Amino acid sequence: DKDVARPTRGAVSFANADTAGLDEAALEDLQLAFGDGTDYDFALDAEM
Amino acid sequence: DAALKRPSARRLRKGDIDLESSAEEEINDMRGRMIKAAEADAAAHDAGQPAFHKIKMLPEVTAILNRNTHMQALTDPDINLLEAVRFFLEPLNDGALPAYNIQRDLFAAIAKLPINKESLIASGIGKVTLFYTKSKKVEVHIKRQAEKLIQEWTRPMLQKSDDHTK
């Protein structure tokens, strides 16, 4: 289960950017900069 | 007058950063006041009262962000004014968005700033901007501006480390 907690590679869409081929450090930076896409889910849920 | 003639020995400390220049002090002061305004508005909104602190400060905030000087200090991750900008743009607990003028003026202002990876990570401004690309309540041109910003900010981060020769 060593890889279970790793953020899903390429699963986060950054304006349809192509994240394939990025190294681990670059993917981590993207996630640190833009989150995992769920940071404001409470607000998106409230729109439903 | 005292502010104009501040001796260099007088330093404000924020963490381990010496804020020596008056511009940096001013930006740091703005950051503090913005955070208080955002907190006051959130409390007022929760209490069902009108929230006017952020909108009242908006002209002052856009004036400082739209300056052509000290642009590096505006995006300095240690001063982190952009985090306060994030607090202005964030949805409240019930999903309510800030006033349209706040969205419009702040996105227009930050679009002109040299925001890099370190500024994004320190401030979280990229996270809230990503939210604006997803929300159904956001006006279409604000959403487009948010999408454009995400593209601009991700571009340098998407350079493939093993792909420089192409």
Backbone of each chain as ProteinMPNN parsed JSONL, in Angstrom:
{"seq_chain_A": "DKDVARPTRGAVSFANADTAGLDEAALEDLQLAFGDGTDYDFALDAEM", "coords_chain_A": {"N_chain_A": [[0.833, -1.209, 0.0], [2.122, 1.104, -0.441], [1.894, 3.193, -2.258], [-0.578, 4.235, -2.006], [-1.408, 6.617, -0.752], [-0.46, 8.579, -2.334], [-0.966, 11.552, -4.266], [-3.341, 11.533, -6.918], [-2.013, 10.986, -9.985], [-2.101, 13.326, -12.51], [-4.817, 13.558, -12.311], [-6.03, 15.868, -11.548], [-7.498, 18.567, -13.119], [-6.095, 21.241, -14.725], [-7.321, 23.681, -16.142], [-7.534, 22.099, -18.393], [-4.924, 21.418, -18.809], [-2.024, 19.683, -19.887], [-0.737, 17.31, -17.958], [0.665, 15.069, -18.148], [3.704, 13.309, -18.094], [5.033, 15.011, -16.475], [7.391, 15.441, -13.811], [7.581, 14.064, -10.437], [8.083, 16.135, -8.595], [7.222, 18.426, -9.944], [4.514, 17.884, -10.245], [3.78, 17.862, -7.601], [4.265, 20.517, -6.904], [2.308, 21.754, -8.484], [0.03, 20.847, -7.238], [0.361, 21.958, -4.711], [0.163, 24.627, -5.374], [-2.342, 24.916, -6.583], [-4.1, 23.326, -5.265], [-6.096, 20.331, -4.708], [-8.282, 20.515, -6.166], [-10.538, 20.309, -4.671], [-10.797, 22.094, -2.663], [-12.699, 24.122, -2.326], [-15.093, 22.822, -2.311], [-17.219, 22.892, -0.552], [-18.519, 25.269, -1.16], [-19.212, 24.889, -3.801], [-20.918, 22.729, -3.503], [-22.954, 23.999, -2.148], [-24.141, 25.371, -4.161], [-25.726, 23.648, -5.438]], "CA_chain_A": [[0.0, 0.0, 0.0], [3.048, 2.241, -0.342], [1.552, 4.293, -3.152], [-1.999, 4.544, -1.875], [-1.669, 7.989, -0.341], [0.091, 9.555, -3.286], [-1.999, 12.231, -5.042], [-3.565, 10.864, -8.187], [-1.253, 11.652, -11.028], [-2.827, 13.798, -13.688], [-6.264, 13.529, -12.132], [-6.539, 17.226, -11.379], [-7.469, 19.293, -14.388], [-5.757, 22.659, -14.63], [-7.739, 24.277, -17.409], [-7.235, 21.089, -19.415], [-3.483, 21.35, -19.064], [-1.464, 18.339, -20.019], [0.213, 17.076, -16.873], [1.373, 13.813, -18.403], [5.136, 13.47, -18.336], [5.665, 15.851, -15.455], [7.994, 14.631, -12.751], [6.881, 14.096, -9.154], [8.232, 17.446, -7.959], [6.383, 19.384, -10.662], [3.123, 17.577, -9.899], [3.573, 18.29, -6.22], [4.163, 21.98, -6.941], [0.993, 22.102, -9.03], [-0.972, 20.588, -6.21], [0.531, 22.964, -3.659], [-0.246, 25.931, -5.889], [-3.746, 24.979, -7.008], [-4.908, 22.397, -4.484], [-6.47, 19.107, -5.416], [-9.55, 20.781, -6.847], [-11.682, 20.111, -3.766], [-10.683, 23.038, -1.548], [-13.92, 24.919, -2.157], [-16.249, 21.977, -2.605], [-18.364, 23.309, 0.284], [-19.237, 26.328, -1.862], [-19.8, 24.291, -5.01], [-22.052, 21.922, -3.035], [-24.027, 24.919, -1.767], [-24.771, 25.864, -5.391], [-26.629, 22.605, -5.972]], "C_chain_A": [[0.866, 1.256, 0.0], [2.636, 3.438, -1.201], [0.121, 4.795, -2.967], [-2.252, 6.028, -1.602], [-1.152, 9.031, -1.334], [-1.053, 10.231, -4.06], [-2.125, 11.596, -6.43], [-2.896, 11.625, -9.315], [-2.158, 12.048, -12.201], [-4.332, 13.867, -13.498], [-6.854, 14.933, -12.0], [-6.414, 17.968, -12.703], [-7.146, 20.761, -14.139], [-6.053, 23.299, -15.967], [-7.31, 23.374, -18.574], [-5.748, 20.985, -19.749], [-3.023, 19.889, -19.114], [-0.407, 18.125, -18.946], [0.974, 15.765, -17.068], [2.848, 14.1, -18.662], [5.822, 14.381, -17.351], [6.281, 14.973, -14.374], [7.248, 14.867, -11.432], [6.916, 15.493, -8.529], [7.32, 18.476, -8.617], [4.907, 19.152, -10.336], [2.797, 18.038, -8.481], [3.427, 19.807, -6.152], [2.798, 22.425, -7.443], [-0.087, 21.928, -7.969], [-0.877, 21.597, -5.071], [-0.021, 24.313, -4.106], [-1.751, 26.015, -6.132], [-4.659, 24.049, -6.216], [-5.233, 21.152, -5.288], [-7.819, 19.27, -6.105], [-10.758, 20.641, -5.938], [-11.718, 21.152, -2.64], [-11.975, 23.807, -1.265], [-15.164, 24.117, -2.518], [-17.464, 22.373, -1.773], [-19.195, 24.374, -0.434], [-19.909, 25.789, -3.121], [-21.016, 23.446, -4.63], [-23.244, 22.82, -2.702], [-24.757, 25.475, -2.99], [-25.808, 24.894, -5.927], [-28.071, 22.884, -5.56]], "O_chain_A": [[0.414, 2.334, 0.387], [2.998, 4.575, -0.894], [-0.33, 5.681, -3.693], [-3.183, 6.62, -2.146], [-1.394, 10.227, -1.172], [-2.003, 9.561, -4.465], [-1.133, 11.179, -7.028], [-3.202, 12.794, -9.552], [-2.864, 11.226, -12.784], [-5.054, 14.204, -14.437], [-8.027, 15.156, -12.302], [-5.349, 17.988, -13.321], [-7.868, 21.44, -13.41], [-5.173, 23.445, -16.816], [-6.795, 23.84, -19.591], [-5.367, 20.527, -20.826], [-3.581, 19.009, -18.459], [0.684, 18.69, -19.015], [1.821, 15.401, -16.253], [3.185, 15.043, -19.378], [7.045, 14.52, -17.373], [5.765, 13.9, -14.059], [6.4, 15.753, -11.332], [5.913, 15.974, -8.002], [6.714, 19.302, -7.933], [4.144, 20.103, -10.171], [1.704, 18.531, -8.199], [2.572, 20.323, -5.432], [2.201, 23.356, -6.901], [-0.989, 22.753, -7.829], [-1.892, 22.038, -4.531], [-0.601, 25.05, -3.309], [-2.362, 27.06, -5.913], [-5.861, 23.994, -6.473], [-4.722, 20.944, -6.389], [-8.421, 18.3, -6.566], [-11.889, 20.833, -6.383], [-12.58, 21.089, -1.764], [-12.299, 24.102, -0.115], [-16.164, 24.672, -2.974], [-18.602, 22.216, -2.216], [-20.422, 24.384, -0.332], [-21.026, 26.18, -3.462], [-22.021, 23.441, -5.34], [-24.395, 22.454, -2.941], [-25.868, 25.991, -2.868], [-26.652, 25.25, -6.75], [-28.971, 22.121, -5.911]]}, "seq_chain_B": "DAALKRPSARRLRKGDIDLESSAEEEINDMRGRMIKAAEADAAAHDAGQPAFHKIKMLPEVTAILNRNTHMQALTDPDINLLEAVRFFLEPLNDGALPAYNIQRDLFAAIAKLPINKESLIASGIGKVTLFYTKSKKVEVHIKRQAEKLIQEWTRPMLQKSDDHTK", "coords_chain_B": {"N_chain_B": [[4.186, 62.534, 8.667], [6.185, 61.569, 10.299], [6.304, 59.065, 9.299], [7.474, 59.415, 6.86], [10.018, 59.952, 7.441], [11.362, 57.799, 8.53], [13.596, 56.267, 10.686], [16.282, 54.056, 9.808], [16.864, 52.226, 11.698], [14.544, 51.5, 12.839], [12.603, 48.801, 12.707], [10.121, 46.667, 11.462], [9.052, 43.491, 12.399], [8.259, 40.478, 10.856], [7.792, 37.285, 11.24], [10.857, 36.016, 10.306], [11.56, 38.076, 8.758], [12.815, 41.193, 7.9], [11.181, 44.142, 7.615], [12.011, 46.626, 5.904], [11.657, 48.73, 4.104], [9.491, 51.508, 3.464], [7.51, 51.013, 1.656], [7.153, 48.258, 1.764], [6.297, 48.041, 4.378], [3.906, 49.402, 4.194], [2.477, 47.733, 2.485], [2.369, 45.46, 4.027], [0.868, 46.405, 6.149], [-1.512, 46.918, 4.826], [-2.193, 44.313, 4.177], [-2.789, 43.239, 6.727], [-5.017, 44.783, 7.437], [-6.786, 44.078, 5.443], [-7.24, 41.395, 6.023], [-8.572, 41.62, 8.459], [-10.855, 42.974, 7.578], [-12.0, 41.056, 5.903], [-12.572, 39.077, 7.757], [-14.394, 40.445, 9.369], [-16.495, 40.86, 7.579], [-17.248, 38.212, 7.08], [-18.184, 37.47, 9.6], [-20.292, 39.271, 9.887], [-21.935, 38.473, 7.784], [-22.591, 35.875, 8.591], [-24.12, 36.546, 10.761], [-26.294, 37.526, 9.563], [-26.215, 40.126, 8.798], [-25.551, 43.206, 6.947], [-22.636, 43.106, 4.928], [-19.935, 45.035, 4.601], [-17.301, 45.724, 4.802], [-15.157, 44.802, 3.165], [-15.842, 45.774, 0.609], [-15.766, 48.449, 1.077], [-13.096, 48.874, 1.459], [-12.105, 48.319, -1.003], [-11.337, 50.245, -3.146], [-8.934, 51.25, -2.133], [-7.419, 48.946, -1.947], [-7.259, 48.091, -4.634], [-5.894, 50.234, -5.649], [-3.343, 49.991, -4.539], [-2.586, 47.519, -5.554], [-2.519, 48.053, -8.243], [-0.371, 49.642, -8.702], [2.617, 50.648, -10.355], [5.006, 50.366, -9.253], [7.138, 48.65, -6.921], [6.302, 46.061, -7.493], [7.312, 43.548, -7.066], [7.275, 43.357, -4.308], [4.562, 43.328, -3.889], [3.875, 40.793, -4.629], [5.451, 39.256, -3.089], [6.188, 36.291, -1.441], [6.74, 36.172, 1.289], [5.772, 38.511, 2.475], [3.188, 38.295, 1.565], [0.761, 39.508, 0.564], [-1.004, 38.614, -1.307], [-2.329, 36.523, -0.143], [-4.187, 37.775, 1.468], [-5.67, 38.926, -0.549], [-6.752, 36.629, -1.553], [-8.441, 35.98, 0.61], [-10.315, 37.983, 0.274], [-11.537, 37.163, -2.04], [-12.586, 34.685, -1.579], [-15.314, 32.294, -1.303], [-17.983, 32.515, 1.097], [-18.987, 30.696, 4.105], [-21.52, 29.663, 3.464], [-21.369, 29.517, 0.799], [-21.711, 31.909, -0.481], [-20.682, 34.415, -2.742], [-18.172, 37.025, -2.982], [-18.903, 40.561, -3.471], [-19.686, 41.588, -6.821], [-18.071, 43.68, -7.85], [-15.769, 43.404, -6.343], [-14.769, 40.933, -7.195], [-14.377, 41.502, -9.948], [-12.551, 43.732, -9.938], [-10.36, 42.827, -8.438], [-9.468, 40.472, -9.757], [-8.788, 41.634, -12.19], [-6.683, 43.251, -11.364], [-4.773, 41.469, -10.255], [-4.084, 40.085, -12.473], [-2.161, 41.542, -13.701], [0.087, 41.279, -12.233], [3.358, 39.981, -11.359], [3.122, 36.955, -10.775], [4.422, 34.147, -9.324], [5.431, 30.682, -8.867], [6.135, 30.396, -6.133], [4.724, 32.519, -4.962], [2.141, 31.685, -5.492], [1.942, 29.288, -4.038], [2.379, 30.154, -1.4], [0.238, 31.903, -1.0], [-2.207, 30.755, -1.787], [-3.802, 31.734, -3.743], [-4.128, 30.629, -6.221], [-5.734, 28.436, -5.73], [-8.249, 29.5, -5.05], [-8.769, 30.822, -7.375], [-8.992, 28.718, -9.155], [-11.341, 27.656, -8.162], [-13.125, 29.652, -9.026], [-13.219, 29.09, -11.706], [-14.851, 26.957, -11.754], [-17.266, 27.446, -10.426], [-20.795, 27.868, -10.711], [-22.028, 30.175, -10.228], [-20.569, 32.3, -10.961], [-19.999, 35.153, -12.977], [-19.788, 35.076, -16.552], [-17.589, 36.35, -17.844], [-15.844, 36.821, -15.783], [-15.266, 34.261, -15.061], [-13.94, 33.427, -17.366], [-11.699, 35.046, -17.194], [-10.55, 33.999, -14.899], [-9.941, 31.443, -15.819], [-8.047, 32.088, -17.735], [-6.026, 33.135, -16.134], [-5.306, 30.859, -14.652], [-4.256, 29.325, -16.69], [-2.065, 30.921, -17.452], [-0.552, 30.909, -15.108], [-0.037, 28.217, -14.744], [1.454, 27.537, -16.939], [4.404, 28.006, -16.875], [4.935, 26.074, -14.995], [4.393, 23.743, -16.139], [6.385, 22.996, -17.75], [8.18, 20.435, -19.1], [10.548, 18.575, -17.365], [12.354, 16.961, -18.655], [12.347, 17.732, -21.217], [13.497, 19.825, -22.537], [14.801, 20.221, -24.928], [13.093, 20.29, -27.058]], "CA_chain_B": [[5.535, 63.093, 8.545], [7.113, 60.629, 10.931], [6.424, 57.899, 8.427], [8.355, 59.747, 5.744], [11.384, 60.11, 7.927], [11.54, 56.681, 9.46], [15.0, 55.848, 10.765], [16.471, 52.695, 9.34], [16.968, 51.319, 12.838], [13.216, 51.035, 13.222], [12.215, 47.728, 11.809], [9.018, 45.805, 11.852], [9.421, 42.105, 12.134], [7.185, 39.527, 10.574], [8.592, 36.091, 11.122], [12.26, 36.404, 10.335], [11.762, 39.031, 7.677], [12.872, 42.596, 8.263], [10.471, 44.975, 6.647], [12.758, 47.865, 6.039], [11.204, 49.848, 3.284], [8.147, 51.977, 3.794], [6.563, 50.356, 0.751], [6.849, 46.939, 2.307], [5.494, 48.259, 5.584], [2.56, 49.783, 3.772], [1.828, 46.536, 1.946], [2.111, 44.578, 5.163], [-0.247, 47.005, 6.889], [-2.706, 46.668, 4.011], [-2.517, 42.892, 4.333], [-3.431, 43.063, 8.02], [-6.343, 45.398, 7.442], [-7.64, 43.28, 4.554], [-7.639, 40.17, 6.737], [-9.602, 42.021, 9.426], [-12.083, 43.298, 6.837], [-12.595, 39.792, 5.437], [-13.139, 38.41, 8.941], [-15.569, 41.212, 9.799], [-17.576, 40.577, 6.636], [-17.708, 36.834, 7.285], [-18.969, 37.473, 10.833], [-21.54, 39.994, 9.618], [-22.757, 37.614, 6.91], [-23.1, 34.783, 9.426], [-25.13, 37.107, 11.661], [-27.396, 38.029, 8.748], [-26.11, 41.58, 8.684], [-24.848, 43.635, 5.738], [-21.172, 43.006, 5.002], [-19.468, 46.158, 3.768], [-15.904, 46.084, 5.088], [-14.285, 44.553, 2.008], [-16.185, 46.667, -0.508], [-15.326, 49.787, 1.483], [-11.635, 48.922, 1.296], [-11.707, 47.908, -2.357], [-10.551, 51.24, -3.906], [-7.596, 51.322, -1.55], [-6.728, 47.697, -2.293], [-6.936, 48.084, -6.069], [-4.874, 51.278, -5.884], [-2.011, 49.466, -4.191], [-2.265, 46.414, -6.471], [-2.325, 48.568, -9.605], [0.849, 50.451, -8.788], [3.664, 50.108, -11.227], [6.238, 50.241, -8.471], [7.117, 47.651, -5.847], [5.488, 44.912, -7.9], [7.851, 42.344, -6.446], [6.8, 43.319, -2.921], [3.135, 42.982, -3.907], [3.727, 39.337, -4.795], [6.454, 38.599, -2.236], [5.527, 35.258, -0.628], [6.941, 36.395, 2.721], [4.798, 39.531, 2.887], [1.955, 37.525, 1.298], [-0.454, 40.296, 0.346], [-1.933, 37.833, -2.144], [-3.186, 35.696, 0.713], [-5.306, 38.639, 1.85], [-6.504, 39.018, -1.759], [-7.518, 35.37, -1.559], [-9.524, 36.085, 1.598], [-11.345, 38.854, -0.303], [-12.216, 36.479, -3.156], [-13.132, 33.384, -1.177], [-16.737, 32.188, -0.942], [-18.223, 32.365, 2.536], [-19.362, 29.334, 4.512], [-22.73, 29.184, 2.781], [-21.114, 29.549, -0.643], [-21.919, 33.254, -1.03], [-19.492, 35.02, -3.345], [-18.034, 38.455, -2.701], [-19.567, 41.458, -4.418], [-19.165, 41.523, -8.188], [-16.981, 44.65, -8.031], [-14.567, 42.841, -5.723], [-14.28, 39.912, -8.132], [-13.919, 42.15, -11.18], [-11.379, 44.597, -9.752], [-9.194, 42.08, -7.933], [-8.927, 39.618, -10.821], [-8.126, 42.507, -13.175], [-5.43, 43.747, -10.792], [-3.747, 40.42, -10.086], [-3.668, 39.636, -13.81], [-0.999, 42.339, -14.125], [1.197, 41.082, -11.303], [4.278, 38.876, -11.676], [2.852, 35.903, -9.785], [5.178, 32.93, -9.637], [5.085, 29.469, -8.121], [6.254, 30.628, -4.692], [3.597, 33.38, -4.563], [0.926, 30.862, -5.554], [1.935, 28.316, -2.941], [2.244, 30.857, -0.12], [-1.015, 32.652, -0.865], [-3.432, 29.997, -2.076], [-4.623, 32.477, -4.707], [-4.413, 29.707, -7.329], [-6.838, 27.554, -5.327], [-9.531, 30.198, -5.149], [-8.984, 31.118, -8.796], [-9.492, 27.462, -9.734], [-12.753, 27.588, -7.767], [-13.905, 30.557, -9.885], [-13.418, 28.459, -13.022], [-15.825, 25.87, -11.602], [-18.544, 27.867, -9.85], [-21.86, 28.221, -11.655], [-22.557, 31.486, -9.852], [-19.626, 33.339, -11.402], [-20.28, 35.753, -14.29], [-18.997, 34.369, -17.557], [-16.287, 36.962, -18.173], [-14.96, 36.608, -14.619], [-14.835, 32.859, -15.178], [-12.914, 33.378, -18.431], [-10.477, 35.66, -16.67], [-9.965, 33.023, -13.975], [-9.35, 30.372, -16.647], [-6.846, 32.634, -18.355], [-5.001, 33.226, -15.089], [-4.825, 29.503, -14.347], [-3.384, 28.923, -17.808], [-0.812, 31.682, -17.362], [0.229, 30.501, -13.932], [0.411, 26.818, -14.856], [2.355, 27.359, -18.09], [5.813, 27.747, -16.517], [5.047, 24.897, -14.134], [4.14, 22.549, -16.958], [7.567, 22.695, -18.56], [8.658, 19.087, -18.778], [11.948, 18.668, -16.961], [13.204, 16.187, -19.565], [11.854, 18.038, -22.556], [13.972, 21.167, -22.857], [15.403, 20.332, -26.251], [12.063, 20.409, -28.086]], "C_chain_B": [[6.582, 62.177, 9.166], [7.356, 59.437, 10.018], [7.39, 58.158, 7.288], [9.82, 59.766, 6.175], [11.726, 59.011, 8.926], [13.012, 56.262, 9.511], [15.151, 54.378, 10.413], [16.541, 51.704, 10.492], [15.6, 50.762, 13.233], [12.758, 49.981, 12.213], [11.001, 46.99, 12.351], [9.449, 44.386, 11.556], [8.181, 41.272, 11.88], [7.898, 38.216, 10.301], [10.043, 36.496, 11.207], [12.58, 37.399, 9.228], [11.799, 40.455, 8.227], [12.165, 43.418, 7.192], [11.048, 46.375, 6.729], [12.147, 49.014, 5.256], [9.781, 50.237, 3.651], [7.11, 51.326, 2.893], [6.165, 48.996, 1.288], [6.002, 47.045, 3.574], [4.057, 48.567, 5.218], [1.783, 48.567, 3.265], [1.48, 45.572, 3.078], [0.935, 45.091, 6.007], [-1.562, 46.758, 6.143], [-3.169, 45.222, 4.174], [-3.294, 42.665, 5.637], [-4.849, 43.612, 8.044], [-7.308, 44.63, 6.54], [-8.139, 42.02, 5.271], [-8.735, 40.495, 7.75], [-10.927, 42.317, 8.73], [-12.788, 42.024, 6.373], [-13.246, 39.059, 6.612], [-14.415, 39.117, 9.396], [-16.757, 40.94, 8.885], [-18.136, 39.17, 6.834], [-18.589, 36.77, 8.528], [-20.313, 38.159, 10.612], [-22.488, 39.133, 8.783], [-23.383, 36.482, 7.717], [-24.221, 35.263, 10.344], [-26.312, 37.688, 10.891], [-27.391, 39.538, 8.596], [-25.38, 41.951, 7.391], [-23.33, 43.589, 5.933], [-20.581, 44.047, 4.058], [-17.984, 46.479, 3.94], [-15.003, 45.907, 3.87], [-14.568, 45.556, 0.888], [-15.735, 48.094, -0.201], [-13.82, 49.952, 1.255], [-11.178, 48.75, -0.149], [-10.908, 48.969, -3.137], [-9.107, 51.332, -3.43], [-6.763, 50.096, -1.957], [-6.333, 47.696, -3.768], [-5.868, 49.13, -6.382], [-3.481, 50.726, -5.604], [-1.613, 48.342, -5.151], [-1.944, 46.913, -7.881], [-1.118, 49.491, -9.743], [1.849, 49.813, -9.739], [5.002, 49.975, -10.507], [6.05, 49.166, -7.399], [6.302, 46.42, -6.203], [6.004, 43.617, -7.282], [7.351, 42.215, -5.004], [5.323, 42.925, -2.863], [2.922, 41.479, -3.995], [4.724, 38.553, -3.938], [5.779, 37.554, -1.345], [5.716, 35.442, 0.872], [5.997, 37.469, 3.261], [3.381, 38.973, 2.699], [0.69, 38.375, 1.272], [-1.491, 39.486, -0.43], [-2.809, 36.898, -1.317], [-4.406, 36.509, 1.155], [-6.243, 38.851, 0.666], [-7.366, 37.759, -1.871], [-8.696, 35.438, -0.58], [-10.664, 36.979, 1.085], [-12.179, 38.103, -1.347], [-12.934, 35.202, -2.741], [-14.643, 33.429, -0.972], [-16.865, 32.044, 0.568], [-18.762, 30.965, 2.826], [-20.569, 28.781, 3.767], [-22.589, 29.25, 1.257], [-21.3, 30.921, -1.274], [-20.604, 33.824, -1.556], [-19.369, 36.471, -2.921], [-18.738, 39.282, -3.769], [-18.877, 41.392, -5.785], [-17.98, 42.465, -8.389], [-15.668, 44.134, -7.442], [-13.945, 41.812, -6.665], [-13.635, 40.583, -9.354], [-12.601, 42.895, -10.975], [-10.153, 43.808, -9.295], [-8.621, 41.149, -8.997], [-8.207, 40.465, -11.878], [-6.765, 42.959, -12.65], [-4.374, 42.64, -10.714], [-3.27, 39.876, -11.432], [-2.411, 40.368, -14.271], [0.229, 42.086, -13.263], [2.077, 39.885, -11.694], [4.162, 37.751, -10.644], [3.557, 34.617, -10.197], [4.748, 31.78, -8.72], [5.096, 29.708, -6.607], [5.096, 31.495, -4.178], [2.312, 32.566, -4.514], [0.84, 29.943, -4.341], [1.716, 29.012, -1.597], [0.84, 31.432, 0.078], [-2.276, 31.813, -1.005], [-4.322, 30.687, -3.095], [-4.996, 31.587, -5.909], [-5.601, 28.8, -7.009], [-8.18, 28.249, -5.494], [-9.827, 30.554, -6.609], [-9.513, 29.88, -9.516], [-10.972, 27.276, -9.385], [-13.62, 28.458, -8.684], [-14.115, 29.98, -11.286], [-14.521, 27.4, -12.956], [-17.209, 26.332, -11.174], [-19.54, 28.251, -10.929], [-22.398, 29.62, -11.375], [-21.691, 32.637, -10.379], [-20.022, 33.839, -12.794], [-19.295, 35.205, -15.325], [-17.642, 35.023, -17.83], [-15.312, 36.886, -17.005], [-14.399, 35.186, -14.698], [-13.752, 32.736, -16.252], [-11.603, 33.969, -17.956], [-9.76, 34.699, -15.723], [-9.292, 31.896, -14.761], [-8.035, 30.835, -17.28], [-5.693, 32.72, -17.343], [-4.43, 31.853, -14.759], [-3.879, 29.031, -15.456], [-2.031, 29.63, -17.729], [0.072, 31.177, -16.231], [0.732, 29.064, -14.059], [1.475, 26.654, -15.934], [3.805, 27.117, -17.684], [5.996, 26.504, -15.653], [4.853, 23.598, -14.914], [5.302, 22.217, -17.891], [8.099, 21.333, -18.143], [10.157, 19.141, -18.494], [12.883, 17.933, -17.914], [12.936, 16.544, -21.014], [12.358, 19.396, -23.044], [14.462, 21.314, -24.284], [14.364, 20.547, -27.338], [11.605, 21.849, -28.245]], "O_chain_B": [[7.691, 62.022, 8.654], [8.452, 58.877, 9.968], [8.05, 57.239, 6.803], [10.729, 59.613, 5.359], [12.287, 59.251, 9.995], [13.6, 55.939, 8.479], [14.268, 53.564, 10.681], [16.313, 50.507, 10.313], [15.497, 49.711, 13.866], [12.561, 50.261, 11.031], [10.888, 46.731, 13.549], [10.135, 44.126, 10.567], [7.188, 41.361, 12.602], [8.533, 38.05, 9.26], [10.42, 37.252, 12.103], [13.732, 37.541, 8.817], [10.89, 40.862, 8.95], [12.524, 43.379, 6.016], [10.612, 47.198, 7.534], [12.135, 50.152, 5.724], [8.981, 49.41, 4.087], [5.97, 51.108, 3.304], [4.991, 48.626, 1.271], [5.105, 46.235, 3.804], [3.117, 48.069, 5.837], [0.603, 48.39, 3.569], [0.418, 44.949, 3.073], [0.124, 44.312, 6.507], [-2.584, 46.434, 6.748], [-4.362, 44.942, 4.294], [-4.321, 41.987, 5.648], [-5.762, 42.996, 8.594], [-8.501, 44.539, 6.832], [-9.3, 41.633, 5.141], [-9.705, 39.749, 7.888], [-11.992, 41.957, 9.23], [-14.013, 41.922, 6.439], [-14.331, 38.493, 6.478], [-15.395, 38.469, 9.764], [-17.889, 40.805, 9.35], [-19.347, 38.961, 6.766], [-19.622, 36.099, 8.524], [-21.346, 37.689, 11.089], [-23.69, 39.076, 9.046], [-24.561, 36.168, 7.55], [-25.142, 34.515, 10.668], [-27.221, 38.27, 11.483], [-28.417, 40.152, 8.304], [-24.679, 41.124, 6.807], [-22.815, 43.986, 6.978], [-20.723, 43.935, 2.84], [-17.467, 47.396, 3.303], [-14.175, 46.77, 3.58], [-13.645, 46.114, 0.295], [-15.369, 48.849, -1.102], [-13.345, 51.032, 0.904], [-10.019, 49.0, -0.48], [-9.89, 48.627, -3.739], [-8.181, 51.475, -4.229], [-5.576, 50.201, -2.267], [-5.205, 47.343, -4.112], [-5.04, 48.935, -7.272], [-2.546, 50.979, -6.364], [-0.445, 48.223, -5.519], [-1.193, 46.276, -8.619], [-0.888, 50.056, -10.813], [1.903, 48.593, -9.893], [5.995, 49.53, -11.084], [4.925, 48.83, -7.03], [5.685, 45.803, -5.336], [5.23, 42.7, -7.008], [7.045, 41.119, -4.536], [4.882, 42.274, -1.915], [1.924, 40.951, -3.503], [4.824, 37.332, -4.054], [4.885, 37.896, -0.571], [4.925, 34.917, 1.655], [5.484, 37.348, 4.374], [2.505, 39.149, 3.546], [-0.324, 38.018, 1.873], [-2.696, 39.649, -0.237], [-3.902, 36.526, -1.742], [-5.52, 35.989, 1.209], [-7.458, 38.946, 0.839], [-8.541, 37.818, -2.233], [-9.805, 35.009, -0.9], [-11.83, 36.762, 1.418], [-13.368, 38.371, -1.516], [-13.79, 34.699, -3.468], [-15.196, 34.439, -0.534], [-15.973, 31.518, 1.233], [-18.965, 30.159, 1.918], [-20.638, 27.588, 3.474], [-23.559, 29.064, 0.523], [-21.073, 31.085, -2.473], [-19.561, 33.73, -0.909], [-20.364, 37.087, -2.539], [-19.117, 38.774, -4.824], [-17.67, 41.174, -5.889], [-16.994, 42.094, -9.026], [-14.591, 44.398, -7.977], [-12.737, 41.825, -6.899], [-12.507, 40.269, -9.734], [-11.652, 42.716, -11.738], [-9.034, 44.095, -9.72], [-7.401, 41.048, -9.126], [-7.161, 40.073, -12.395], [-5.801, 43.039, -13.411], [-3.216, 42.857, -11.068], [-2.195, 39.284, -11.527], [-1.681, 39.874, -15.13], [1.301, 42.625, -13.54], [1.602, 38.912, -12.28], [5.003, 37.621, -9.754], [3.318, 34.075, -11.276], [3.826, 31.909, -7.915], [4.189, 29.282, -5.893], [4.554, 31.244, -3.102], [1.494, 32.733, -3.609], [-0.205, 29.838, -3.7], [0.961, 28.524, -0.756], [0.32, 31.443, 1.194], [-3.303, 32.129, -0.403], [-5.466, 30.281, -3.297], [-6.044, 31.772, -6.528], [-6.375, 28.439, -7.895], [-9.133, 27.666, -6.012], [-10.984, 30.585, -7.027], [-10.38, 29.983, -10.385], [-11.756, 26.801, -10.206], [-14.717, 28.054, -9.072], [-15.072, 30.338, -11.973], [-15.061, 26.997, -13.986], [-18.21, 25.699, -11.51], [-19.186, 28.874, -11.93], [-23.135, 30.183, -12.185], [-22.054, 33.806, -10.248], [-20.341, 33.045, -13.679], [-18.138, 34.914, -15.019], [-16.65, 34.322, -18.027], [-14.097, 36.885, -17.205], [-13.22, 34.948, -14.437], [-12.765, 32.025, -16.066], [-10.528, 33.46, -18.272], [-8.534, 34.593, -15.736], [-8.201, 31.451, -14.405], [-7.057, 30.09, -17.352], [-4.543, 32.417, -17.662], [-3.219, 31.697, -14.604], [-2.843, 28.42, -15.192], [-0.984, 29.01, -17.916], [1.286, 31.038, -16.383], [1.798, 28.729, -13.543], [2.302, 25.745, -15.862], [4.393, 26.12, -18.103], [7.091, 25.946, -15.589], [5.117, 22.506, -14.412], [5.226, 21.296, -18.704], [8.425, 21.109, -16.977], [10.933, 19.682, -19.283], [14.073, 18.243, -17.978], [13.247, 15.778, -21.926], [11.712, 20.039, -23.871], [14.53, 22.43, -24.799], [14.718, 20.951, -28.445], [10.737, 22.133, -29.071]]}, "name": "protein", "num_of_chains": 2, "seq": "DKDVARPTRGAVSFANADTAGLDEAALEDLQLAFGDGTDYDFALDAEMDAALKRPSARRLRKGDIDLESSAEEEINDMRGRMIKAAEADAAAHDAGQPAFHKIKMLPEVTAILNRNTHMQALTDPDINLLEAVRFFLEPLNDGALPAYNIQRDLFAAIAKLPINKESLIASGIGKVTLFYTKSKKVEVHIKRQAEKLIQEWTRPMLQKSDDHTK"}
